[in-house]
Amino acid sequence: MQKRRLGAGNLEVSAIGLGCMGMSFSYGPPKDKGEMIALLRAAVERGVTFFDTAEVYGPYINEELVGEALAGFRGQVVIATKFGFELHADGKPGWLGLNSRPEHIKEVADASLRRLKLDVIDLFYQHRVDPAVPIEDVAGTVKDLIQAGKVRHFGLSEAGVGTIRRAHAIQPVAAVQNEYSLWFRRPEAEVIPTLEELGIGLVAYSPLGKGFLTGKIGKDTRFDKTDFRSMLPRFAPEALKANQALIQLLGEIASSRNATPAQIALAWLLARKPWIVPIPGTTKPARFEENIGAAAIELTAADVSEIDEAASRIPVEGDRYPEHIEKMTGI
């Protein structure tokens, strides 16, 4: 697997990472622990070195899973986790609100280190910007953790350009993790040009549109209430029906390249900038193999332009999140 560099520091990761959230959280009940450990270890063997988790995934159990699975690969892998939510005291799923107070960030760092079985967190993101805490205080706290040897690199998630600039002035930001795909291109307007200017990497979460861009979700697909897509406007029946046009486009391009729609969607991201790293999540070995196969597909600038032009003629129906969640994002 090829490598890519995030930020101006020495944070080098595999060109395609693995998002671990769905193994424990959001996409129905937690999956079989033994099977997920096997998948995580197989990913390392196949050249993936970048793994993404967070304390809120579960909560806690996803970090514990990643920690147990990758304990034998210290020094070989980069593990990213996140802070920024006030969680329920009894550990039930969900959150009470945002919390990026400095003392809380430090508590989360220590707890995440224990769960991940690490001496240092490779990449520590603020999961969502907390309007009650100046970003300078957040960046300064992570800077203290870096100086204390508990964190290597600082990241932001779903942050807007003003926040990115202010944070970067206090502690260099290695990576911004925002949703980015052919299905959600808002970061192209302001965030991506700012990252290029400042020398910050982009980690693209939901690069396959929460599964939609695989082509396996049809207009009649319905989601169980334990699957968070059941509450997303973009996955409502009428939106799924309207959005099949994008899948048809991907399918046509994929068939001409002996690839799958998912592979073309990922290859498109890889071709846009050398410092963009998608982190598709999966719980299935076959899907994992399909995803990493995208790294071998080289799209030319002409290919990317053709895809861009064709996709621009296809309006995406439905908001990506309900309003109360979208308000927590800054892009």
PyMOL commands that set and color helices and strands:
alter all, ss='L'
color gray80, all
select helices_A, chain A and resi 21-23+33-45+61-73+102-116+135-147+161-170+186-188+191-198+209-214+228-231+233-235+237-242+244-256+261-272+285-296+301-312+323-326
alter helices_A, ss='H'
color red, helices_A
select strands_A, chain A and resi 3-6+11-14+18-19+50-52+78-83+85-86+97-98+121-126+151-157+173-179+201-205+276-278
alter strands_A, ss='S'
color yellow, strands_A
deselect
rebuild
show_as cartoon
